[in-house]
Each structure stands twice: as structure tokens, then as C-alpha cells.
Amino acid sequence: MTVETRIDRRFADLAKEGRGGLVTFVTAGDPDPEVSREILMGLATAGADLIELGIPFSDPMADGPAIQASSQRALKSGASMGQTLDLVLEFRGVDDATPVILMGYFNPIYIYGVDKFLDDAKDAGVDGLIIVDLPPEEKTELCLPAQAKGVDFIFLTTPTTDDNRLPTVLEHASGFIYYVSITGITGTQSASDEHIREAVARLKEHTDLPVAVGFGITTADQAAKVAAVADAAVVGSALVNQVANNLDENGKAKPGTAAAVLGFVRELADGVRGARA
């Protein structure tokens, strides 16, 4: 795409600041619409540079137990694709700069209708998509139509994505590259600093796009180390766990749930901002 997007501008600003960014993931509607809204509205102020918003789905097979549970909580509280897009639109009413990327699976989009989804997502202020079960070979399903609407399509790379596979993955990638630093499901382990450093360097040989690294980042220190070598650190399961840890015995949000999540985001942001000092 030739038009500069919010994602482009944010990574350009981060480069000018000489630091890596913080990308935060939360599931739309988790644990309920009100608390989810409070969390989303506070993320940028707490220090998130980019926001990944999970599309609730009943079978998130690539995600670990924490994010699977967050989808179940959201769906139980009535979350839907329409409500997810409405949440983004409401966020855009107070923040027109922070990029919002929807992350999830193709099934809910297919059921909603691809053309309608892309039109509504663009109108709501969505900047990018990460659809984990659509490989590059299926680019005509959503990737190319999304980019034609001005919505970035972000592909995942992993430790097993070798130099022969990378050109296929990168051919139509836009926005940034999401490097999954471990093999397996989300939130279950973490990669070594040296592994991440080498992986980012290898990706940089193949693309000019920013590289964000996620999976297994659970502390401010880990986020800082990743942000020191990558363009951004992505934190998801650890934030979703903050939600889970603040639920009562009936699974309802305790008072201060959103504040606890946002407080953790501030810790992560402080770590990331000091990473290259």
C-alpha cells in the first residue's frame, strides 16, 4: 500500500524516539462489555503503542489456555463481531492515533461476510488484521481484499519459517511482521534473548517492515529485552491473566479489574521505554 497508515506512522515515530514499542493484546468483551471498554480506553494512556484486539471465537486452536478462556468469557458475556467493531469505533472517538489491529480467526469474519467486515472494520477505524489460520497461499480470501481497502495484513513468522519459506510469507505482508518467538501455543514458554536477537536480525535481512516479537513475554524486564532488539514487544497472555486473576468465585470482574490490567501495562511500558536508554 502506498498510503501511510497509523501503523506506519507509529513505527516511524518509535524509530525517531530511538526505542522499541509496546504492543498489547486483550480480547474484546473480556470479561464483560463494561470492563473490556474501560481497559481498551485506557491502554494508550497506560503506555501501549499499538493495540491488538482479539476477536472472540469459540475454537481459538492456536492460543493457549489463558486466551482461550478469555474468548469463552467474552462470548459468555455476549460478545460478537458487531460489538467488537463498535468498541473500536468508540475508541476512535477518543484516540485517532493509536493503531488498532484485530487478531483472531477467519471463521467469524467469513460468517459476518468478508466484504461487509472489511467495510465495517475500515469505517470503525481498524488499521490491521492478524488472522492466524490464513496462510499466505490463501491471500485472495482476505489479505488482498483487506489491503485494497487500506487495512494492513500482518503475517506471522516462527522459528521454523526458513529462508526458503520467508519470501512467500513476506510477499504480501504489510504493517509489520509478527515474529512468534516459540513453537507451540501462546503463553506457555519463552525464548532466549540470543534466539530473539538472531531471529530479528535474520528477518531484517529479508524485509524493511518493522518486526514485533511476541509469545512468552510476561514481565517488564522481558519486554524491555525484546524491545531493545526488535521494533516492538507484544504482550498478550500476561495481560489476559491479569483479567482472570481479578475475577471473583463466580467469574465476575472484581472492582478494580481494569485498573489492575492498566497498572501492569504501565509497568511494561516503563520497561520498554527504558530498554535502549
Secondary structure by P-SEA (a helix, b strand, c coil): cccccaaaaaaaaaaaacbbbbbbbbccccccaaaaaaaaaccccccccbbbbbccccccccccaaaaaaaaaaaaacccaaaaaaaaaaaaaccccbbbbbbccaaaaaaacaaaaaaaaaaacccbbbbcccccccccccaaaaaaacbbbbbbbccccccccccccccccccbbbbcccccccccccccaaaaaaaaaaaaaccccbbbbbcccccaaaaaaaaaccccccccaaaaaaaaaacccccccccaaaaaaaaaaaaaaaaaaaccc
